């Protein structure tokens, strides 16, 4: 067995791991990057980019459905060539992966090890039983993996996860998607618009990341008009049926249904890749999911020289957060034992459905209704939205009743990805709804809807009954 030593080891060469490695090198320290799977990051290979490519194709074909209302006539039928759709998805996906691979290729070979790492003790890691590395500090950035519920695990190659969708050469005739969260909703709607028969199943009435009851109910109604969406489904049976799967379920009212689909897509969450790492040998306190207890401001595990970043810590599984966490972990590993809180940006989440869904800052379920005002707007009659025939959605902004400080927002509607960025910036700048209203709003734009919601919040704060109750 080869034995050597290094200042730092970084386990995992995804978004967080690469950011940590670069931070360590920038600090003048040496580091070894250990990766057990293919290079290229989850985002580029099976996440953000290929899913948006599929969504873009779906948006293109769906746009035709609005033509008649605009007075545009389409002679003949629109045909979706599934093979051509998937060929472009994979071609462009590979291009994005190529950019990442170019960056990895620029890392000296002496700084890269391919293999599965396992901690032997608090300062030793072993790779595939062939290399043993003594280290001073370590960054764990092993990412996460999709979880398949036990009831679906006996379906063989007919049950897949979202990663597998982007290996398709053609679109199937039908799928069932379990989990109407971010991934399930995006894939389910995109496949439906591309001509795939889709059943989307969930529990507890949830859709995407929404927690505000009014927005959640609106989302269920809106997506349910086009998709077969069951947010209160109870699966009774899932079994192989020829080259497909027979599903039997009860809806929220207890009525029985069944359907045969080509594939079942499990979009029911992801699990941090910490099993098999030998974390028990580090002497760290572990959470029930096996992730070490860590400080999310410094990424440090306890007071040890071990840091954890990205999806592996099961905190905020988003690319921009993983990049920030990797950088913070790398900088603090380099400076250890002098660690410092890094910049954590305003919470921001976006679902690229249509209408889009977004959350910023504090969500409804975390707020105290007694001390919070909710500014509201509907996009159904909002000028610019109606002009574009994209007038679906609601926006709720949350502000502190006493100070007017903007706390967060939940929304479903047109251009939510852009509105959410404006709100996230305002939140990070620690402004109030009154301060936001002093900023410019052009006409006619979707952002005028945001202004309406902010005015509503400000008006509630200024009401006489509020002043009397405060007195």
Residue pairs with C-beta under 8 A, 6 or more apart in sequence:
1 129
1 130
1 131
1 132
2 130
2 131
2 132
3 131
3 132
3 133
3 134
4 131
4 132
4 133
4 134
5 133
5 134
5 135
6 30
6 31
6 32
6 133
6 134
6 135
6 136
7 24
7 29
7 30
7 31
7 135
7 136
7 137
8 24
8 29
8 30
8 31
8 32
8 135
8 136
8 137
8 138
8 139
8 333
8 334
9 31
9 32
9 34
9 117
9 125
9 133
9 135
9 137
9 138
9 139
10 17
10 20
10 21
10 24
10 31
10 32
10 33
10 34
10 138
10 139
10 141
10 330
11 17
11 34
11 117
11 125
11 138
11 139
11 140
11 141
11 142
11 277
12 34
12 35
12 140
12 141
12 142
12 143
12 273
12 310
12 312
13 21
13 33
13 34
13 35
13 39
13 104
13 112
13 141
14 41
14 42
14 141
14 143
14 310
14 311
14 322
15 41
15 42
15 43
15 310
15 319
15 322
15 323
15 326
16 141
16 143
16 309
16 310
16 311
16 312
16 322
16 323
16 325
16 326
16 329
17 33
17 35
17 139
17 141
17 309
17 310
17 326
18 33
18 41
18 103
18 104
18 326
19 309
19 322
19 323
19 324
19 325
19 326
19 327
19 330
20 31
20 139
20 141
20 307
20 309
20 326
20 327
20 329
20 330
20 333
21 31
21 33
21 107
21 111
21 330
22 327
22 330
23 326
23 327
23 329
23 330
23 331
23 333
23 334
24 30
24 31
24 139
24 330
24 333
24 334
25 31
27 330
27 331
27 334
27 335
28 334
29 334
30 111
31 111
32 111
32 112
32 113
32 133
32 135
33 107
33 111
33 112
33 113
34 112
34 113
34 114
34 115
34 117
34 125
34 127
35 112
35 113
35 114
36 114
36 115
36 116
36 117
38 45
39 100
39 101
39 104
40 97
40 100
40 101
41 47
41 97
41 100
41 319
42 143
42 144
42 311
43 49
43 319
44 93
44 96
44 97
44 99
44 100
45 93
45 97
45 163
45 166
46 162
46 163
46 166
47 162
47 319
48 319
49 92
49 93
49 96
50 89
50 90
50 92
50 93
50 165
50 166
51 162
51 166
51 183
51 186
51 187
51 190
51 352
52 352
53 88
53 89
53 92
53 93
54 85
54 89
54 165
54 166
54 187
54 190
54 191
54 194
55 186
55 189
55 190
55 352
57 85
57 88
57 89
57 190
57 194
58 189
58 190
58 191
58 192
58 193
58 194
59 193
59 354
61 78
61 80
61 193
61 194
61 195
62 193
62 354
64 74
64 78
66 389
67 73
67 74
68 74
69 389
70 389
80 171
80 194
80 195
82 170
82 171
82 194
82 195
83 169
83 170
85 171
85 194
86 168
86 169
86 170
86 171
87 169
89 166
90 166
93 166
104 112
113 127
113 131
115 127
115 128
115 130
115 131
116 127
116 128
116 276
117 125
117 126
117 127
117 277
118 125
118 126
118 127
118 276
118 277
118 278
119 125
119 126
119 138
119 277
119 278
119 279
119 281
119 282
120 126
120 132
120 278
120 281
121 281
121 282
122 281
122 282
122 283
122 304
122 306
123 134
123 135
123 136
124 132
124 133
124 134
124 135
125 132
125 133
125 135
125 138
126 132
126 133
127 133
136 305
136 336
137 305
137 306
137 307
137 333
137 334
137 336
138 305
138 306
138 307
138 333
139 299
139 306
139 307
139 308
139 309
139 326
139 329
139 330
139 333
140 274
140 277
140 292
140 306
140 307
140 308
140 309
140 312
141 308
141 309
141 310
141 312
141 322
141 326
141 329
142 272
142 273
142 274
142 277
142 312
143 272
143 273
143 310
143 311
143 312
144 270
144 271
144 272
144 273
144 311
144 312
144 314
144 317
145 270
145 271
145 273
146 161
146 162
146 163
146 266
146 267
146 268
146 269
146 270
146 271
147 266
147 268
147 269
147 270
147 271
148 159
148 161
148 266
148 268
149 178
149 266
149 268
151 235
151 238
152 159
152 178
152 238
152 264
152 266
153 159
154 238
154 239
154 240
155 238
155 239
155 240
155 245
155 264
156 240
158 240
158 243
158 244
158 245
158 262
158 263
158 264
159 245
159 263
159 264
159 265
159 266
160 263
160 264
160 265
160 266
161 265
161 266
161 267
162 183
162 187
162 265
162 267
165 187
165 265
171 191
171 194
171 195
171 196
172 196
172 262
172 263
173 196
173 197
173 262
174 196
174 197
174 198
174 199
174 244
174 259
174 260
174 261
174 262
174 263
175 188
175 191
175 196
175 197
175 198
175 199
175 261
175 262
175 263
175 264
175 265
176 198
176 199
176 200
176 201
176 245
176 247
176 259
176 261
176 263
176 264
176 265
177 184
177 187
177 188
177 191
177 198
177 199
177 200
177 201
177 264
177 265
177 267
178 184
178 201
178 202
178 235
178 264
178 265
178 266
178 267
178 268
179 201
179 202
179 266
179 267
179 268
179 269
180 188
180 200
180 201
180 202
180 206
180 207
180 208
180 223
180 229
180 231
181 202
181 206
181 208
181 209
181 267
181 269
182 208
182 209
182 349
182 351
183 267
184 200
184 202
184 265
184 267
184 268
185 200
185 207
185 208
185 223
185 351
185 353
185 357
186 351
186 352
186 353
187 265
187 267
188 198
188 200
188 227
188 265
189 198
189 223
189 226
189 227
189 353
189 354
191 198
192 198
192 226
192 227
197 261
198 227
198 228
199 228
199 230
199 247
199 259
199 261
200 223
200 227
200 228
200 229
200 230
201 230
201 233
201 235
201 249
202 229
202 230
202 231
202 232
202 233
203 231
203 232
203 233
203 234
204 231
204 232
205 216
205 220
205 231
205 232
206 216
206 231
207 216
207 219
207 220
207 223
207 229
207 231
207 357
208 219
208 351
208 353
208 357
208 412
209 349
209 351
209 357
209 359
209 363
210 216
210 219
210 357
210 359
210 410
210 412
211 363
211 364
211 365
211 366
211 410
212 363
212 364
212 396
212 410
213 364
214 394
214 396
215 394
215 396
215 410
215 411
215 412
218 393
218 394
218 412
219 357
219 412
220 229
220 231
222 355
222 392
222 393
222 412
223 229
223 353
230 249
230 251
230 252
231 252
232 251
232 252
233 249
233 250
233 251
233 252
234 249
234 250
235 247
235 248
235 249
236 248
236 249
236 250
236 256
237 246
237 247
237 248
238 245
238 246
238 247
238 248
238 264
239 245
239 246
240 246
241 260
243 262
244 260
244 261
244 262
244 263
245 260
245 261
245 262
245 263
245 264
246 258
246 259
246 260
247 258
247 259
247 260
247 261
247 264
248 256
248 257
248 258
249 256
249 257
249 258
250 256
250 257
251 257
270 311
270 317
271 289
271 314
272 289
272 290
272 291
272 311
272 312
272 313
272 314
273 311
273 312
274 289
274 290
274 291
274 312
275 290
279 286
279 290
279 292
280 286
282 292
282 301
282 304
282 306
283 304
284 292
284 293
284 301
284 302
284 304
284 306
285 292
285 293
285 302
286 292
286 293
287 293
289 314
291 308
291 312
291 313
291 314
292 301
292 302
292 306
292 308
293 301
293 302
294 300
294 301
294 302
294 307
294 308
294 313
296 313
296 315
296 344
297 328
297 341
297 342
297 344
298 307
298 328
298 332
298 339
298 340
298 341
298 342
299 307
299 308
299 309
299 313
299 325
299 328
299 329
299 332
299 342
300 306
300 307
300 332
300 339
301 307
301 308
303 337
305 333
305 336
305 337
307 329
307 330
307 332
307 333
308 329
309 322
309 325
309 326
309 328
309 329
310 317
310 321
310 322
310 325
310 326
311 317
311 322
313 325
315 321
315 325
316 347
318 348
318 349
320 345
320 348
321 345
324 342
324 343
324 344
324 345
327 342
328 342
328 343
331 342
332 339
332 340
332 342
345 424
345 428
346 360
346 361
346 424
346 425
346 427
346 428
347 359
347 360
347 361
347 362
347 408
347 424
348 358
348 359
348 360
348 420
348 421
348 424
349 358
349 359
349 360
349 420
350 356
350 357
350 358
350 416
350 417
350 420
351 357
351 358
352 417
355 379
355 390
355 392
355 393
355 412
355 413
355 414
355 416
356 412
356 413
356 414
356 415
356 416
356 417
357 411
357 412
357 416
358 409
358 410
358 411
358 416
358 417
358 419
358 420
359 408
359 409
359 410
359 411
359 420
360 408
360 409
360 410
360 420
360 423
360 424
360 427
361 398
361 406
361 407
361 408
361 409
361 423
361 424
361 427
362 398
362 407
362 408
363 408
363 410
364 396
364 398
364 410
367 398
367 407
367 408
370 401
371 400
371 401
371 402
372 398
372 399
372 400
372 401
372 407
373 398
373 399
373 400
373 401
373 457
373 460
373 461
374 396
374 397
374 398
374 457
374 460
375 396
375 397
375 398
375 399
375 433
375 453
375 454
375 455
375 456
375 457
375 458
375 460
376 394
376 395
376 396
376 453
376 456
377 394
377 395
377 449
377 450
377 452
377 453
377 456
378 393
378 394
379 385
379 390
379 391
379 392
379 393
379 394
379 395
379 413
379 414
379 446
379 449
380 386
380 391
380 392
380 393
381 391
382 391
382 446
382 448
382 449
382 452
383 443
383 444
383 448
384 444
384 445
384 446
384 448
384 449
385 391
385 392
385 393
385 413
385 414
385 446
385 449
387 444
388 414
390 414
391 414
392 412
392 413
392 414
393 411
393 412
393 413
393 414
393 416
394 411
394 412
394 413
395 409
395 410
395 411
395 412
395 413
395 419
395 449
395 450
395 453
396 409
396 410
396 411
396 453
397 406
397 408
397 409
397 423
397 433
397 450
397 453
397 454
397 457
398 406
398 407
398 408
398 409
398 457
399 405
399 406
399 407
399 432
399 433
399 457
399 461
400 407
401 460
401 461
401 466
402 470
403 432
404 432
404 433
404 434
404 435
404 457
404 458
404 461
405 430
405 431
405 432
406 423
406 426
406 427
406 431
406 432
406 433
406 436
407 427
408 423
408 427
409 420
409 423
411 419
411 420
413 419
413 446
413 449
414 446
415 446
418 446
418 447
419 446
419 447
419 449
419 450
422 447
422 450
423 450
426 436
433 454
433 457
433 458
433 461
434 458
436 454
437 451
437 454
437 455
437 458
441 447
441 448
441 450
441 451
460 466
